[in-house]
Amino acid sequence: MRITTEQLPQQLKRTLAPLYTIYGDEPLLAIEAADRVRTNARERGHSEREVLTADQHFDWSQLRISGASQSLFATQRILEVRIPSGKPGNEGGQALQSLCNALPAETIVLIQLPEIDWRAQKGAWFGALDAAGVMVEAKQVGRAELPAWLGGRLKTQDQQADDETLAFIADKVEGNLLAAFQETQKLALLFPPGKLAFERVKEAVLDVARFDVFDLGEIVISGDAKHLARMLAGLEGEGIAPPLILWTMTEEIRAAGRLVAMLNMGRPMQQAMRDARIWGQGRQAMLQRHVKRHSTAQIEAALRHAARIDRMIKGLAKGDVWDELLQLGLRFAAPRRMDAAITR
């Protein structure tokens, strides 16, 4: 069974599974999920704990021995297996499959992994973990989901905030979920339970947002001009190289162009996605929602604009590179009327 970290508390209320596998690229959520499993296991009498860290020098026979051994000091225990690389190799994969085929009695097994790509998820060892227990994915909280996530965290400390306040906090902590967690905890210390006033929150919350350049393409396509401008300013402040930013934006523009061309040929959306070589459910959903805003002429103009920015970066043309990157993004993040305003 596969669930998210947000679904884990309810699952633990129903039953304690013999095997939990926690994986994903959001460390805070992964840590919290592991703590919940441990706490629930201890409350149910699993008082002994053994931790194995499978680094590059790990002897996988230790897992077989630990799985087969009985506790000397308690009838119930927790066996943790941490695989920092997420790649157990052939020997490790076989050891994990053997463990899943014969889970130790009176033991809660907790496997901890980093993000696992789709290829690795098709491996026999990952499938064995999936079939034998509960898979808990620590998924990144995107900007669109962040206000609701913050609202949920505030609710656990008997506080509430309106949409404007939650959006403000989200802007300040975007891309930094640990900071988001810390800021909500700070609000619990500073203010009593109940509804939080926007002005008081504004004074209390720090600007600790971090931006990932590889999220930029999604923002360009999404149509959120304000978010685009904020992200570009943040990337500039973090010293991200303009060529990488230009490449990321241009890749999304080209993808939108391929999709528009396929749709103009009368192909159904899903076939057009495949023919345009657009993969990933999230990216496909984003383009499907917003591609109708983009015309062939707009895309061609944007690509010509990108070529001029490339010359500026190389010193072959004059201009403010960061301002031009923003203008390029606005061709997509703003409605089509921007084409008339941005004449190039």
C-alpha positions as CSV (number, residue, x, y, z in Angstrom):
1,M,0.0,0.0,0.0
2,R,1.3,3.4,-0.9
3,I,0.4,6.5,1.1
4,T,1.8,10.0,1.7
5,T,3.2,11.3,4.9
6,E,0.0,13.3,5.5
7,Q,-2.0,10.0,5.3
8,L,0.4,8.2,7.7
9,P,-1.2,9.3,11.0
10,Q,-4.6,7.9,10.0
11,Q,-3.1,4.6,8.8
12,L,-1.2,4.2,12.1
13,K,-4.5,4.8,14.1
14,R,-6.0,1.9,12.2
15,T,-3.2,-0.6,12.5
16,L,0.6,-1.0,12.9
17,A,2.0,-2.7,9.8
18,P,5.0,-5.1,10.1
19,L,7.0,-3.2,7.5
20,Y,7.2,0.5,6.6
21,T,9.3,2.0,3.8
22,I,9.8,5.7,3.9
23,Y,11.2,7.4,0.8
24,G,11.2,10.8,-0.9
25,D,13.1,14.0,-1.4
26,E,11.6,16.1,1.5
27,P,13.8,15.4,4.5
28,L,11.5,17.1,7.1
29,L,8.5,15.0,6.1
30,A,10.6,11.8,6.0
31,I,12.0,12.4,9.5
32,E,8.6,13.2,10.9
33,A,7.2,10.0,9.3
34,A,9.9,7.8,10.8
35,D,9.3,9.4,14.2
36,R,5.6,8.7,14.0
37,V,6.2,5.0,13.2
38,R,8.7,4.7,16.1
39,T,6.4,6.4,18.5
40,N,3.5,4.3,17.5
41,A,5.6,1.1,17.8
42,R,6.8,2.0,21.2
43,E,3.3,2.7,22.4
44,R,2.4,-0.8,21.3
45,G,5.3,-2.4,23.2
46,H,8.2,-2.4,20.8
47,S,10.7,-1.2,23.3
48,E,14.0,-2.5,21.7
49,R,15.5,-0.8,18.7
50,E,18.3,-1.9,16.3
51,V,19.6,0.4,13.5
52,L,21.5,-0.8,10.5
53,T,23.1,1.8,8.1
54,A,23.7,0.3,4.6
55,D,26.6,2.4,3.3
56,Q,29.0,1.2,0.6
57,H,30.9,-1.0,3.0
58,F,27.8,-2.6,4.6
59,D,27.8,-6.4,4.9
60,W,24.2,-7.4,3.9
61,S,24.5,-10.6,5.9
62,Q,24.0,-8.5,9.0
63,L,20.4,-7.9,7.8
64,R,19.8,-11.6,7.4
65,I,21.2,-12.2,10.9
66,S,19.2,-9.4,12.5
67,G,16.1,-10.5,10.8
68,A,16.5,-14.0,12.0
69,S,17.6,-13.2,15.6
70,Q,15.3,-13.0,18.5
71,S,15.4,-10.1,21.0
72,L,17.4,-10.8,24.3
73,F,15.7,-8.1,26.3
74,A,12.2,-7.6,24.9
75,T,9.6,-9.6,23.1
76,Q,9.0,-6.8,20.6
77,R,11.5,-4.6,18.7
78,I,12.0,-2.1,15.9
79,L,14.5,-3.0,13.2
80,E,15.6,0.1,11.1
81,V,17.5,-0.2,7.9
82,R,18.8,3.1,6.5
83,I,20.0,3.1,2.8
84,P,21.4,6.6,2.2
85,S,22.2,6.0,-1.4
86,G,18.9,4.4,-2.3
87,K,20.9,1.8,-4.2
88,P,21.2,-1.5,-2.3
89,G,22.9,-3.3,-5.3
90,N,22.3,-6.9,-6.2
91,E,23.3,-8.3,-2.9
92,G,21.3,-5.8,-1.0
93,G,18.3,-6.2,-3.3
94,Q,18.3,-9.9,-2.7
95,A,18.6,-9.4,1.1
96,L,15.7,-7.0,1.1
97,Q,13.5,-9.5,-0.9
98,S,14.5,-12.3,1.5
99,L,13.5,-10.1,4.4
100,C,10.1,-9.3,2.8
101,N,9.5,-13.0,2.2
102,A,10.0,-13.8,5.8
103,L,9.4,-10.8,8.0
104,P,10.7,-11.4,11.6
105,A,8.1,-12.0,14.3
106,E,7.3,-9.4,16.9
107,T,9.3,-6.9,14.9
108,I,8.4,-3.6,13.1
109,V,10.8,-3.1,10.2
110,L,11.4,0.5,9.1
111,I,13.3,1.0,5.8
112,Q,14.5,4.5,5.1
113,L,15.4,5.6,1.6
114,P,16.0,8.9,-0.3
115,E,14.1,9.8,-3.4
116,I,13.8,6.7,-5.7
117,D,13.5,7.4,-9.4
118,W,11.0,5.6,-11.6
119,R,13.5,3.1,-12.9
120,A,14.6,2.0,-9.5
121,Q,11.0,1.7,-8.4
122,K,10.6,-1.0,-11.0
123,G,13.3,-3.1,-9.4
124,A,12.3,-6.4,-7.7
125,W,13.6,-5.3,-4.3
126,F,11.4,-2.1,-4.3
127,G,8.4,-4.1,-5.5
128,A,9.0,-6.6,-2.7
129,L,8.9,-3.8,-0.1
130,D,5.8,-2.4,-1.7
131,A,4.0,-5.8,-1.6
132,A,5.0,-6.6,2.0
133,G,4.2,-3.4,3.8
134,V,3.3,0.3,3.7
135,M,5.2,2.6,1.4
136,V,5.2,6.2,2.7
137,E,6.3,8.9,0.2
138,A,7.8,12.1,1.5
139,K,6.8,14.2,-1.4
140,Q,7.9,17.8,-1.8
141,V,5.3,20.4,-1.0
142,G,4.9,22.6,-4.1
143,R,4.1,26.3,-4.0
144,A,0.5,25.6,-4.9
145,E,0.0,23.2,-2.0
146,L,2.0,25.2,0.5
147,P,-0.8,27.4,1.9
148,A,-2.9,24.4,2.6
149,W,0.0,22.6,4.3
150,L,0.7,25.7,6.4
151,G,-3.0,25.9,7.4
152,G,-2.8,22.2,8.4
153,R,0.2,22.8,10.6
154,L,-1.4,25.9,12.2
155,K,-4.5,23.8,12.9
156,T,-2.5,21.3,14.9
157,Q,-1.5,24.1,17.3
158,D,-5.0,25.5,17.5
159,Q,-4.4,28.5,15.3
160,Q,-6.0,29.6,12.0
161,A,-5.1,32.2,9.3
162,D,-7.0,33.5,6.4
163,D,-6.0,32.9,2.7
164,E,-4.1,36.2,2.5
165,T,-2.0,35.4,5.5
166,L,-1.3,31.8,4.4
167,A,-0.2,33.1,1.0
168,F,2.1,35.7,2.6
169,I,3.8,33.0,4.7
170,A,4.1,30.7,1.7
171,D,5.9,33.4,-0.2
172,K,8.3,33.9,2.6
173,V,9.2,30.2,3.1
174,E,8.8,28.8,-0.5
175,G,11.3,26.0,-1.3
176,N,12.4,25.7,2.4
177,L,10.0,23.4,4.2
178,L,12.1,23.2,7.3
179,A,11.9,27.0,7.6
180,A,8.2,26.8,7.0
181,F,7.9,24.3,9.9
182,Q,10.0,26.5,12.1
183,E,8.0,29.6,11.3
184,T,4.7,28.0,12.2
185,Q,6.2,26.8,15.5
186,K,7.4,30.4,16.1
187,L,3.8,31.6,15.6
188,A,2.7,29.1,18.3
189,L,5.2,30.6,20.7
190,L,4.4,34.3,19.9
191,F,0.6,34.2,19.6
192,P,-2.2,32.5,21.5
193,P,-4.6,30.0,20.0
194,G,-7.2,31.4,17.6
195,K,-7.1,33.4,14.4
196,L,-3.9,35.1,13.5
197,A,-4.0,38.7,12.4
198,F,-2.2,39.4,9.1
199,E,-0.3,42.4,10.4
200,R,1.1,40.6,13.4
201,V,2.2,37.6,11.2
202,K,3.8,40.0,8.7
203,E,6.0,41.4,11.5
204,A,6.9,37.9,12.8
205,V,7.7,35.8,9.7
206,L,11.1,36.0,8.1
207,D,11.9,35.8,4.4
208,V,13.7,32.5,4.1
209,A,12.4,31.4,0.7
210,R,14.7,29.3,-1.5
211,F,14.2,28.7,-5.2
212,D,15.1,25.7,-7.4
213,V,16.0,26.8,-11.0
214,F,14.4,23.5,-12.3
215,D,11.0,24.7,-10.9
216,L,11.2,27.8,-13.1
217,G,9.9,26.1,-16.2
218,E,6.7,25.2,-14.4
219,I,6.2,28.8,-13.2
220,V,6.8,30.1,-16.8
221,I,4.0,27.8,-18.1
222,S,1.6,28.3,-15.2
223,G,0.9,32.0,-15.9
224,D,1.8,33.4,-12.5
225,A,3.6,36.6,-13.4
226,K,4.1,37.7,-9.8
227,H,5.6,34.3,-8.8
228,L,7.9,34.4,-11.8
229,A,9.3,37.8,-11.0
230,R,9.9,36.8,-7.3
231,M,11.6,33.6,-8.3
232,L,13.9,35.3,-10.9
233,A,14.9,37.9,-8.3
234,G,15.6,35.1,-5.8
235,L,17.7,33.1,-8.2
236,E,19.7,36.2,-9.1
237,G,20.3,36.8,-5.4
238,E,21.5,33.3,-5.0
239,G,24.0,33.7,-7.8
240,I,22.5,31.2,-10.2
241,A,24.2,31.4,-13.6
242,P,22.0,33.0,-16.3
243,P,22.8,30.4,-18.9
244,L,21.2,27.7,-16.7
245,I,18.1,29.9,-16.2
246,L,17.8,30.6,-19.9
247,W,18.1,26.9,-20.8
248,T,15.4,25.9,-18.3
249,M,13.0,28.5,-19.6
250,T,13.7,27.7,-23.2
251,E,13.2,24.0,-22.7
252,E,9.6,24.7,-21.5
253,I,9.0,27.1,-24.3
254,R,10.1,24.5,-26.9
255,A,8.0,21.8,-25.2
256,A,4.9,24.1,-25.3
257,G,5.7,24.8,-29.0
258,R,5.9,21.1,-29.9
259,L,2.6,20.4,-28.1
260,V,0.8,23.4,-29.8
261,A,2.1,22.1,-33.2
262,M,0.7,18.6,-32.5
263,L,-2.7,20.0,-31.3
264,N,-2.9,22.2,-34.4
265,M,-2.5,19.0,-36.5
266,G,-5.7,17.7,-34.8
267,R,-4.1,15.1,-32.5
268,P,-5.8,14.2,-29.2
269,M,-4.1,15.7,-26.1
270,Q,-2.6,12.5,-24.8
271,Q,-1.2,11.5,-28.2
272,A,0.1,15.0,-28.7
273,M,1.9,14.8,-25.3
274,R,3.6,11.5,-26.4
275,D,4.5,12.8,-29.8
276,A,5.9,16.0,-28.3
277,R,8.0,13.9,-25.9
278,I,6.5,15.5,-22.8
279,W,6.8,13.0,-19.9
280,G,5.8,13.1,-16.2
281,Q,2.3,13.4,-14.9
282,G,2.9,16.7,-13.2
283,R,4.5,18.4,-16.3
284,Q,1.8,17.0,-18.6
285,A,-1.0,18.3,-16.3
286,M,0.6,21.7,-16.1
287,L,1.0,22.0,-19.9
288,Q,-2.5,20.6,-20.5
289,R,-4.0,23.3,-18.2
290,H,-2.1,26.2,-19.8
291,V,-1.1,25.4,-23.3
292,K,-4.2,26.9,-24.8
293,R,-2.9,30.3,-23.8
294,H,0.1,29.9,-26.1
295,S,0.0,30.6,-29.9
296,T,2.5,29.5,-32.5
297,A,3.4,33.1,-33.1
298,Q,4.0,33.7,-29.4
299,I,6.3,30.7,-29.1
300,E,8.3,31.7,-32.2
301,A,8.7,35.3,-30.8
302,A,9.8,33.9,-27.4
303,L,12.4,31.7,-29.0
304,R,13.8,34.6,-31.0
305,H,13.9,36.6,-27.8
306,A,15.8,33.7,-26.1
307,A,18.4,33.8,-28.9
308,R,19.0,37.5,-28.2
309,I,19.4,36.9,-24.5
310,D,21.9,34.1,-25.3
311,R,24.0,36.7,-27.3
312,M,23.8,39.1,-24.4
313,I,25.1,36.4,-22.0
314,K,28.0,35.8,-24.4
315,G,28.8,39.5,-24.6
316,L,27.8,39.7,-28.3
317,A,24.8,42.1,-27.6
318,K,24.1,44.8,-25.1
319,G,21.3,44.7,-22.5
320,D,20.3,43.8,-19.0
321,V,20.3,39.9,-19.0
322,W,18.1,39.6,-15.9
323,D,15.6,42.1,-17.1
324,E,15.4,40.3,-20.4
325,L,14.9,37.0,-18.7
326,L,12.0,38.4,-16.9
327,Q,10.5,39.8,-20.1
328,L,11.0,36.5,-21.8
329,G,9.1,34.8,-19.0
330,L,6.3,37.3,-19.2
331,R,5.6,36.3,-22.7
332,F,4.2,33.1,-21.2
333,A,3.3,34.0,-17.6
334,A,1.2,36.9,-18.8
335,P,-1.9,36.7,-21.1
336,R,-1.5,37.0,-24.9
337,R,-1.9,40.7,-24.8
338,M,1.6,40.9,-23.5
339,D,2.8,40.1,-27.0
340,A,1.5,43.4,-28.1
341,A,3.1,45.2,-25.2
342,I,6.5,43.4,-25.6
343,T,7.5,44.2,-29.1
344,R,10.8,42.7,-30.2
